[in-house]
Amino acid sequence: MADHDLLIEQLSQNARPIRRTWASNRRVAAWLLMALPCGWLSSLVFQRVATDWTQSGALLAALQLIVAFVTGTLAIRNAFLLSIAGRKPLGWRGFIPLIAIWLGSVMLSLGQTHVQDHHPDEVNCYVFMMAVSAPMVAIVIGYLRRTRALYPLRTLATAGAGVACMALTLLSFCHPVEVHPVDFLLHVAAGVTIVIGTMVAGWWWVTIR
């Protein structure tokens, strides 16, 4: 088409207003307000006993909860920042102190825990984390689909890590304050599964659709 003005006029007739994306901090806050209640509602399908915060190891359990929540929030923020060109997310070195604190507190809990059988009323850690993470994964993929992603796999992996931390945070409210070695392995296995599941589930929606 030789008449560029006519082409521009035709294209402008089909143009629609673009809704500006929220600032990253606002998106994180909105995601938390949506995802955590949905995860908590998913946890209601389990018969569980609330954490007894009066036990001797409660301080370590509270520290693990706080660190998991902070790490998850930062990871979700990084995922949202990665989906927009020109934004600078927190580098992986920034997560090292948080991961070290969490692992250290878990190791202290393991050191103080006597080997004993699980109570029959305790919820399976792996199944619980997978169940509560499902709606949170769907919501974070919906948020990422709005902006797409320059680095899809990296963005989805980061988002999956954030969801895994939030699932661990919710688990802390219905888990004994002590951590058994089997618990720790189940937590790690669930976290890895959530990250991989987020990458697989989100690949089509974030990059193609």
Sequence and secondary structure as in RCSB ss.txt:
>XXXX:A:sequence
MADHDLLIEQLSQNARPIRRTWASNRRVAAWLLMALPCGWLSSLVFQRVATDWTQSGALLAALQLIVAFVTGTLA
IRNAFLLSIAGRKPLGWRGFIPLIAIWLGSVMLSLGQTHVQDHHPDEVNCYVFMMAVSAPMVAIVIGYLRRTRAL
YPLRTLATAGAGVACMALTLLSFCHPVEVHPVDFLLHVAAGVTIVIGTMVAGWWWVTIR
>XXXX:A:secstr
   HHHHHHHHHHH         HHHHHHHHHHHHHHHHHHHHTTS      TTSTTHHHHHHHHHHHHHHHHHH
HHHHHHHTSTT     GGGGHHHHHHHHHHHHHHHHH       TTS  HHHHHHHHHHHHHHHHHHHHHHH  S
SHHHHHHHHHHHHHHHHHHHHGGGS SS  HHHHHHHHHHHHHHHHHHHHHHHIIIII 
